[in-house]
Amino acid sequence: MDFGDYKWYLVGGGFLVGALLVAFVLGVFAPAPETSEPPPQSPLVSTAPVEARAGSLLVRGTGTAKPAREIQLTAEVGGRLVDVDEALVSGGRFEAGEMLARIDPADYRSAVQQAKAQVTQAKVRLLQAREEAGAAREDYQRLQTQTGEAPTPDSTELGRLLFNEPQVAQAEANLQSAEAALETARTNLGRTRLQVPFDGRVRQKQADLGAYVAPGTPVATVYGTAEAEIVVSLPSRKAALIQNLWSTIGTQSDAEVPATVRATYGGETFSWQGRVHRVEGAIDEQTRTVDVVVRVPDPYRQTPTVQSQMPEQGSSSPSPERPPLAVGTYTTVDIEGRRGGSYHVVPRRVVRAREAGRPPVVWAAVGDSMLVERPVEPIQTVEEQTYLAPTLDDDTRVITTDLRVQSDSMRIRVARP
């Protein structure tokens, strides 16, 4: 390359560097273009319709099953346990009148024999006293006949002594005392048999074969299996939905309130039919709730296994057998509320609580562009649904979206389903 060509290369490079420098200076010192923020958009929300219902409202509560009858089987007489039935174990079943244990009856049999002997002796003494009284009366009548001067005895002590009446009365009293002692001895002999007047089960055994028990010593804790009780604590506003609640007195009648008891066992849910037996008269001072007692008859009766059809295989298989409603089972109870009423059902999450003293609200969509607050009166919440008094319009759509910031009458956009 000669010098001329080299010179042109230098000139061209200078022009290029100058152009780049000018472009850089213009880029640094050029005024920034004017920008404007996009207009804010209203929040996008989802809605759900209000479901209007009519008819009986189920009042739901929970409680633990317990026996309607439960007692401590105690010894009424002292002695050593010489016989214990196989049913006297924890969970053992027994029938009414069945002997669960027996105290050594030997001493009590002897007491019965002694009492019988005392009764026999008292009868002999009474017979003797009556014979002596009869002889005294005959002697007096003979004396009166012979002399004709004997005075007629009156009702004074002298007259009664004359005919041995006090001796007869004492002999009669002794006989009554001996018969009472015999009855007591027989009763004590019967009390050596420990039994219960109802069908039931043993919760806990507290004495066993060979143990010495004194009167009043607990031998076992037993409970009846004829009925189970579930105490359901309800807030007063829910208890008020149960018709004739305070009229229940424990007896069955045409006005009884039905209830359905449910429990889960082995992943399956089973149900039992019961009724409201009574309501406890006092309101709990701490929780301010009303305790409603529901009774279920025959809770330990198991339903027979039935065959359920498998449509995908065309074969039958046994369905789960209903277990007993055992003591201690945690249950869900649905009590039939007032009949013929109307109410609204909404998703649980749409009911918004406010500060104390103000009723809760739901956010309702007016058209497709406005949020309004509607005060509501919740009746009860069951799982994911809340039951409301019918204060909303039937065509109301409630907003299910949670908004960080919201105000009454704010602008919204409703998402299309």
Secondary structure, DSSP 4 states (H G I P E B T S, - for coil): --HHHHHHHHHHHHHHHHHHHHHHHHHHHSPPPP--PPPPPPPEE-EEEPEEEEEPPEEEEEEEEEES-EEEEE-SS-EEEEEE-TT-STT-EE-TT-EEEEE--HHHHHHHHHHHHHHHHHHHHHHHHHHHHHHHHHHHHHHHHHHS-PPPP-SSHHHHHHTTHHHHHHHHHHHHHHHHHHHHHHHHHHTTEEE-SS-EEEEEE---TT-EE-TT-EEEEEEESSEEEEEEEEEHHHHTTSTTGGG-BSS--TT--EEEEEEEETTEEEEEEEEEEEE-SSPPTTT-EEEEEEEEESTTPPPPP-EEEETTTTEEEEPPPPPP--TT-EEEEEEE--SSEEEEEEEGGG-B--STTS--EEEEEETTTEEEEEE--EEEEETTEEEE-S-S-TT-EEE-S--SS--TTEE-EEPP-
